[in-house]
Amino acid sequence: MLATIQHLLNDKNIHNEIKIRTKNIYGIYKRLNEGHRLSDIHDLLALKIMVD
């Protein structure tokens, strides 16, 4: 996904910066202790796309 987005933005000459964030293990542990299933946690990986 990252490569595809970068390619599209670069083809359009749109200056961009993309950062990847993964949920830390303690955050996952807390959610699981609250009764959530791993499949219910949707923010394990996030892309932040910044453009001018």
PDB file of N, CA, C and O in Angstrom, chain B, residues numbered from 101:
ATOM      1  N   MET B 101       0.821  -1.175   0.000  1.00  0.00           N
ATOM      2  CA  MET B 101       0.000   0.000   0.000  1.00  0.00           C
ATOM      3  C   MET B 101       0.877   1.255   0.000  1.00  0.00           C
ATOM      4  O   MET B 101       0.601   2.214  -0.721  1.00  0.00           O
ATOM      5  N   LEU B 102       1.924   1.240   0.806  1.00  0.00           N
ATOM      6  CA  LEU B 102       2.820   2.393   0.894  1.00  0.00           C
ATOM      7  C   LEU B 102       3.433   2.718  -0.463  1.00  0.00           C
ATOM      8  O   LEU B 102       3.432   3.875  -0.882  1.00  0.00           O
ATOM      9  N   ALA B 103       3.948   1.721  -1.142  1.00  0.00           N
ATOM     10  CA  ALA B 103       4.576   1.941  -2.444  1.00  0.00           C
ATOM     11  C   ALA B 103       3.576   2.469  -3.467  1.00  0.00           C
ATOM     12  O   ALA B 103       3.911   3.336  -4.274  1.00  0.00           O
ATOM     13  N   THR B 104       2.358   1.952  -3.434  1.00  0.00           N
ATOM     14  CA  THR B 104       1.328   2.399  -4.381  1.00  0.00           C
ATOM     15  C   THR B 104       0.980   3.870  -4.163  1.00  0.00           C
ATOM     16  O   THR B 104       0.888   4.636  -5.123  1.00  0.00           O
ATOM     17  N   ILE B 105       0.789   4.262  -2.915  1.00  0.00           N
ATOM     18  CA  ILE B 105       0.447   5.652  -2.600  1.00  0.00           C
ATOM     19  C   ILE B 105       1.591   6.583  -2.970  1.00  0.00           C
ATOM     20  O   ILE B 105       1.371   7.638  -3.564  1.00  0.00           O
ATOM     21  N   GLN B 106       2.817   6.193  -2.620  1.00  0.00           N
ATOM     22  CA  GLN B 106       3.969   7.025  -2.972  1.00  0.00           C
ATOM     23  C   GLN B 106       4.083   7.182  -4.477  1.00  0.00           C
ATOM     24  O   GLN B 106       4.343   8.280  -4.970  1.00  0.00           O
ATOM     25  N   HIS B 107       3.893   6.111  -5.201  1.00  0.00           N
ATOM     26  CA  HIS B 107       3.971   6.156  -6.667  1.00  0.00           C
ATOM     27  C   HIS B 107       2.921   7.101  -7.245  1.00  0.00           C
ATOM     28  O   HIS B 107       3.231   7.909  -8.121  1.00  0.00           O
ATOM     29  N   LEU B 108       1.683   7.007  -6.764  1.00  0.00           N
ATOM     30  CA  LEU B 108       0.617   7.879  -7.263  1.00  0.00           C
ATOM     31  C   LEU B 108       0.906   9.351  -6.976  1.00  0.00           C
ATOM     32  O   LEU B 108       0.729  10.201  -7.848  1.00  0.00           O
ATOM     33  N   LEU B 109       1.346   9.649  -5.763  1.00  0.00           N
ATOM     34  CA  LEU B 109       1.639  11.038  -5.414  1.00  0.00           C
ATOM     35  C   LEU B 109       2.839  11.573  -6.189  1.00  0.00           C
ATOM     36  O   LEU B 109       2.821  12.719  -6.638  1.00  0.00           O
ATOM     37  N   ASN B 110       3.865  10.768  -6.349  1.00  0.00           N
ATOM     38  CA  ASN B 110       5.044  11.195  -7.088  1.00  0.00           C
ATOM     39  C   ASN B 110       4.746  11.397  -8.565  1.00  0.00           C
ATOM     40  O   ASN B 110       5.287  12.314  -9.181  1.00  0.00           O
ATOM     41  N   ASP B 111       3.887  10.551  -9.147  1.00  0.00           N
ATOM     42  CA  ASP B 111       3.495  10.719 -10.551  1.00  0.00           C
ATOM     43  C   ASP B 111       2.776  12.041 -10.780  1.00  0.00           C
ATOM     44  O   ASP B 111       2.883  12.628 -11.856  1.00  0.00           O
ATOM     45  N   LYS B 112       2.042  12.513  -9.772  1.00  0.00           N
ATOM     46  CA  LYS B 112       1.304  13.783  -9.873  1.00  0.00           C
ATOM     47  C   LYS B 112       2.141  14.966  -9.385  1.00  0.00           C
ATOM     48  O   LYS B 112       1.638  16.085  -9.291  1.00  0.00           O
ATOM     49  N   ASN B 113       3.429  14.718  -9.070  1.00  0.00           N
ATOM     50  CA  ASN B 113       4.343  15.746  -8.562  1.00  0.00           C
ATOM     51  C   ASN B 113       3.815  16.417  -7.298  1.00  0.00           C
ATOM     52  O   ASN B 113       3.937  17.630  -7.131  1.00  0.00           O
ATOM     53  N   ILE B 114       3.236  15.625  -6.422  1.00  0.00           N
ATOM     54  CA  ILE B 114       2.731  16.123  -5.143  1.00  0.00           C
ATOM     55  C   ILE B 114       3.769  15.792  -4.073  1.00  0.00           C
ATOM     56  O   ILE B 114       4.024  14.625  -3.775  1.00  0.00           O
ATOM     57  N   HIS B 115       4.365  16.844  -3.498  1.00  0.00           N
ATOM     58  CA  HIS B 115       5.348  16.641  -2.438  1.00  0.00           C
ATOM     59  C   HIS B 115       4.653  15.957  -1.263  1.00  0.00           C
ATOM     60  O   HIS B 115       3.572  16.375  -0.847  1.00  0.00           O
ATOM     61  N   ASN B 116       5.277  14.903  -0.730  1.00  0.00           N
ATOM     62  CA  ASN B 116       4.626  14.150   0.337  1.00  0.00           C
ATOM     63  C   ASN B 116       5.644  13.585   1.312  1.00  0.00           C
ATOM     64  O   ASN B 116       6.827  13.435   1.007  1.00  0.00           O
ATOM     65  N   GLU B 117       5.140  13.283   2.479  1.00  0.00           N
ATOM     66  CA  GLU B 117       5.905  12.571   3.500  1.00  0.00           C
ATOM     67  C   GLU B 117       4.952  11.560   4.113  1.00  0.00           C
ATOM     68  O   GLU B 117       3.852  11.906   4.542  1.00  0.00           O
ATOM     69  N   ILE B 118       5.381  10.317   4.151  1.00  0.00           N
ATOM     70  CA  ILE B 118       4.530   9.252   4.665  1.00  0.00           C
ATOM     71  C   ILE B 118       5.235   8.596   5.843  1.00  0.00           C
ATOM     72  O   ILE B 118       6.403   8.219   5.749  1.00  0.00           O
ATOM     73  N   LYS B 119       4.522   8.465   6.942  1.00  0.00           N
ATOM     74  CA  LYS B 119       5.059   7.818   8.137  1.00  0.00           C
ATOM     75  C   LYS B 119       4.203   6.604   8.466  1.00  0.00           C
ATOM     76  O   LYS B 119       2.986   6.613   8.283  1.00  0.00           O
ATOM     77  N   ILE B 120       4.859   5.568   8.952  1.00  0.00           N
ATOM     78  CA  ILE B 120       4.180   4.332   9.342  1.00  0.00           C
ATOM     79  C   ILE B 120       4.214   4.225  10.867  1.00  0.00           C
ATOM     80  O   ILE B 120       5.242   4.471  11.499  1.00  0.00           O
ATOM     81  N   ARG B 121       3.068   3.854  11.442  1.00  0.00           N
ATOM     82  CA  ARG B 121       2.991   3.669  12.888  1.00  0.00           C
ATOM     83  C   ARG B 121       2.367   2.315  13.165  1.00  0.00           C
ATOM     84  O   ARG B 121       1.354   1.943  12.573  1.00  0.00           O
ATOM     85  N   THR B 122       2.989   1.591  14.071  1.00  0.00           N
ATOM     86  CA  THR B 122       2.410   0.321  14.513  1.00  0.00           C
ATOM     87  C   THR B 122       1.987   0.463  15.974  1.00  0.00           C
ATOM     88  O   THR B 122       2.633   1.159  16.757  1.00  0.00           O
ATOM     89  N   LYS B 123       0.918  -0.193  16.316  1.00  0.00           N
ATOM     90  CA  LYS B 123       0.429  -0.152  17.701  1.00  0.00           C
ATOM     91  C   LYS B 123       1.423  -0.898  18.583  1.00  0.00           C
ATOM     92  O   LYS B 123       1.895  -1.977  18.224  1.00  0.00           O
ATOM     93  N   ASN B 124       1.739  -0.317  19.739  1.00  0.00           N
ATOM     94  CA  ASN B 124       2.704  -0.990  20.607  1.00  0.00           C
ATOM     95  C   ASN B 124       2.057  -2.189  21.295  1.00  0.00           C
ATOM     96  O   ASN B 124       0.835  -2.285  21.405  1.00  0.00           O
ATOM     97  N   ILE B 125       2.901  -3.082  21.746  1.00  0.00           N
ATOM     98  CA  ILE B 125       2.439  -4.362  22.296  1.00  0.00           C
ATOM     99  C   ILE B 125       1.605  -4.162  23.560  1.00  0.00           C
ATOM    100  O   ILE B 125       0.667  -4.921  23.802  1.00  0.00           O
ATOM    101  N   TYR B 126       1.934  -3.148  24.372  1.00  0.00           N
ATOM    102  CA  TYR B 126       1.167  -2.913  25.594  1.00  0.00           C
ATOM    103  C   TYR B 126      -0.257  -2.446  25.258  1.00  0.00           C
ATOM    104  O   TYR B 126      -1.211  -2.834  25.933  1.00  0.00           O
ATOM    105  N   GLY B 127      -0.400  -1.623  24.228  1.00  0.00           N
ATOM    106  CA  GLY B 127      -1.729  -1.192  23.808  1.00  0.00           C
ATOM    107  C   GLY B 127      -2.585  -2.362  23.342  1.00  0.00           C
ATOM    108  O   GLY B 127      -3.785  -2.417  23.614  1.00  0.00           O
ATOM    109  N   ILE B 128      -1.959  -3.289  22.642  1.00  0.00           N
ATOM    110  CA  ILE B 128      -2.669  -4.491  22.200  1.00  0.00           C
ATOM    111  C   ILE B 128      -3.068  -5.334  23.413  1.00  0.00           C
ATOM    112  O   ILE B 128      -4.191  -5.834  23.490  1.00  0.00           O
ATOM    113  N   TYR B 129      -2.145  -5.483  24.348  1.00  0.00           N
ATOM    114  CA  TYR B 129      -2.408  -6.253  25.568  1.00  0.00           C
ATOM    115  C   TYR B 129      -3.598  -5.676  26.335  1.00  0.00           C
ATOM    116  O   TYR B 129      -4.473  -6.423  26.775  1.00  0.00           O
ATOM    117  N   LYS B 130      -3.634  -4.335  26.499  1.00  0.00           N
ATOM    118  CA  LYS B 130      -4.748  -3.705  27.219  1.00  0.00           C
ATOM    119  C   LYS B 130      -6.071  -3.955  26.521  1.00  0.00           C
ATOM    120  O   LYS B 130      -7.070  -4.256  27.176  1.00  0.00           O
ATOM    121  N   ARG B 131      -6.093  -3.835  25.191  1.00  0.00           N
ATOM    122  CA  ARG B 131      -7.338  -4.062  24.453  1.00  0.00           C
ATOM    123  C   ARG B 131      -7.814  -5.505  24.599  1.00  0.00           C
ATOM    124  O   ARG B 131      -9.011  -5.756  24.740  1.00  0.00           O
ATOM    125  N   LEU B 132      -6.880  -6.449  24.566  1.00  0.00           N
ATOM    126  CA  LEU B 132      -7.250  -7.857  24.723  1.00  0.00           C
ATOM    127  C   LEU B 132      -7.790  -8.116  26.118  1.00  0.00           C
ATOM    128  O   LEU B 132      -8.726  -8.899  26.280  1.00  0.00           O
ATOM    129  N   ASN B 133      -7.210  -7.467  27.140  1.00  0.00           N
ATOM    130  CA  ASN B 133      -7.704  -7.622  28.509  1.00  0.00           C
ATOM    131  C   ASN B 133      -9.085  -7.007  28.697  1.00  0.00           C
ATOM    132  O   ASN B 133      -9.825  -7.420  29.589  1.00  0.00           O
ATOM    133  N   GLU B 134      -9.441  -6.030  27.872  1.00  0.00           N
ATOM    134  CA  GLU B 134     -10.774  -5.415  27.939  1.00  0.00           C
ATOM    135  C   GLU B 134     -11.831  -6.309  27.294  1.00  0.00           C
ATOM    136  O   GLU B 134     -13.020  -5.993  27.329  1.00  0.00           O
ATOM    137  N   GLY B 135     -11.399  -7.417  26.709  1.00  0.00           N
ATOM    138  CA  GLY B 135     -12.346  -8.357  26.121  1.00  0.00           C
ATOM    139  C   GLY B 135     -12.422  -8.310  24.606  1.00  0.00           C
ATOM    140  O   GLY B 135     -13.190  -9.059  24.001  1.00  0.00           O
ATOM    141  N   HIS B 136     -11.636  -7.442  23.985  1.00  0.00           N
ATOM    142  CA  HIS B 136     -11.623  -7.382  22.521  1.00  0.00           C
ATOM    143  C   HIS B 136     -10.863  -8.580  21.960  1.00  0.00           C
ATOM    144  O   HIS B 136      -9.950  -9.109  22.593  1.00  0.00           O
ATOM    145  N   ARG B 137     -11.254  -8.989  20.773  1.00  0.00           N
ATOM    146  CA  ARG B 137     -10.496 -10.015  20.062  1.00  0.00           C
ATOM    147  C   ARG B 137      -9.470  -9.313  19.178  1.00  0.00           C
ATOM    148  O   ARG B 137      -9.663  -8.158  18.799  1.00  0.00           O
ATOM    149  N   LEU B 138      -8.399  -9.996  18.854  1.00  0.00           N
ATOM    150  CA  LEU B 138      -7.363  -9.407  18.002  1.00  0.00           C
ATOM    151  C   LEU B 138      -7.949  -8.960  16.664  1.00  0.00           C
ATOM    152  O   LEU B 138      -7.529  -7.944  16.110  1.00  0.00           O
ATOM    153  N   SER B 139      -8.906  -9.707  16.151  1.00  0.00           N
ATOM    154  CA  SER B 139      -9.520  -9.351  14.865  1.00  0.00           C
ATOM    155  C   SER B 139     -10.387  -8.094  14.971  1.00  0.00           C
ATOM    156  O   SER B 139     -10.749  -7.512  13.948  1.00  0.00           O
ATOM    157  N   ASP B 140     -10.727  -7.663  16.204  1.00  0.00           N
ATOM    158  CA  ASP B 140     -11.520  -6.447  16.403  1.00  0.00           C
ATOM    159  C   ASP B 140     -10.659  -5.185  16.499  1.00  0.00           C
ATOM    160  O   ASP B 140     -11.188  -4.074  16.479  1.00  0.00           O
ATOM    161  N   ILE B 141      -9.351  -5.347  16.601  1.00  0.00           N
ATOM    162  CA  ILE B 141      -8.462  -4.201  16.735  1.00  0.00           C
ATOM    163  C   ILE B 141      -8.029  -3.784  15.338  1.00  0.00           C
ATOM    164  O   ILE B 141      -7.256  -4.484  14.684  1.00  0.00           O
ATOM    165  N   HIS B 142      -8.534  -2.635  14.885  1.00  0.00           N
ATOM    166  CA  HIS B 142      -8.322  -2.217  13.498  1.00  0.00           C
ATOM    167  C   HIS B 142      -7.160  -1.265  13.316  1.00  0.00           C
ATOM    168  O   HIS B 142      -6.826  -0.933  12.178  1.00  0.00           O
ATOM    169  N   ASP B 143      -6.530  -0.812  14.384  1.00  0.00           N
ATOM    170  CA  ASP B 143      -5.460   0.163  14.235  1.00  0.00           C
ATOM    171  C   ASP B 143      -4.091  -0.420  14.584  1.00  0.00           C
ATOM    172  O   ASP B 143      -3.279   0.251  15.222  1.00  0.00           O
ATOM    173  N   LEU B 144      -3.832  -1.640  14.179  1.00  0.00           N
ATOM    174  CA  LEU B 144      -2.535  -2.249  14.432  1.00  0.00           C
ATOM    175  C   LEU B 144      -1.445  -1.574  13.605  1.00  0.00           C
ATOM    176  O   LEU B 144      -0.290  -1.515  14.026  1.00  0.00           O
ATOM    177  N   LEU B 145      -1.807  -1.074  12.448  1.00  0.00           N
ATOM    178  CA  LEU B 145      -0.885  -0.393  11.551  1.00  0.00           C
ATOM    179  C   LEU B 145      -1.588   0.823  10.972  1.00  0.00           C
ATOM    180  O   LEU B 145      -2.755   0.752  10.585  1.00  0.00           O
ATOM    181  N   ALA B 146      -0.864   1.949  10.915  1.00  0.00           N
ATOM    182  CA  ALA B 146      -1.462   3.167  10.366  1.00  0.00           C
ATOM    183  C   ALA B 146      -0.451   3.868   9.470  1.00  0.00           C
ATOM    184  O   ALA B 146       0.752   3.835   9.731  1.00  0.00           O
ATOM    185  N   LEU B 147      -0.945   4.496   8.422  1.00  0.00           N
ATOM    186  CA  LEU B 147      -0.135   5.331   7.552  1.00  0.00           C
ATOM    187  C   LEU B 147      -0.575   6.776   7.767  1.00  0.00           C
ATOM    188  O   LEU B 147      -1.769   7.075   7.744  1.00  0.00           O
ATOM    189  N   LYS B 148       0.377   7.660   7.973  1.00  0.00           N
ATOM    190  CA  LYS B 148       0.079   9.085   8.043  1.00  0.00           C
ATOM    191  C   LYS B 148       0.663   9.701   6.782  1.00  0.00           C
ATOM    192  O   LYS B 148       1.871   9.637   6.552  1.00  0.00           O
ATOM    193  N   ILE B 149      -0.204  10.302   5.961  1.00  0.00           N
ATOM    194  CA  ILE B 149       0.211  10.875   4.690  1.00  0.00           C
ATOM    195  C   ILE B 149       0.086  12.387   4.783  1.00  0.00           C
ATOM    196  O   ILE B 149      -1.004  12.925   4.976  1.00  0.00           O
ATOM    197  N   MET B 150       1.219  13.061   4.641  1.00  0.00           N
ATOM    198  CA  MET B 150       1.231  14.518   4.734  1.00  0.00           C
ATOM    199  C   MET B 150       1.616  15.093   3.373  1.00  0.00           C
ATOM    200  O   MET B 150       2.631  14.713   2.790  1.00  0.00           O
ATOM    201  N   VAL B 151       0.794  16.008   2.881  1.00  0.00           N
ATOM    202  CA  VAL B 151       1.048  16.678   1.607  1.00  0.00           C
ATOM    203  C   VAL B 151       0.977  18.185   1.790  1.00  0.00           C
ATOM    204  O   VAL B 151       0.380  18.679   2.747  1.00  0.00           O
ATOM    205  N   ASP B 152       1.587  18.903   0.872  1.00  0.00           N
ATOM    206  CA  ASP B 152       1.512  20.377   0.914  1.00  0.00           C
ATOM    207  C   ASP B 152       0.120  20.840   0.554  1.00  0.00           C
ATOM    208  O   ASP B 152      -0.145  22.042   0.532  1.00  0.00           O
TER     209      ASP B 152
END
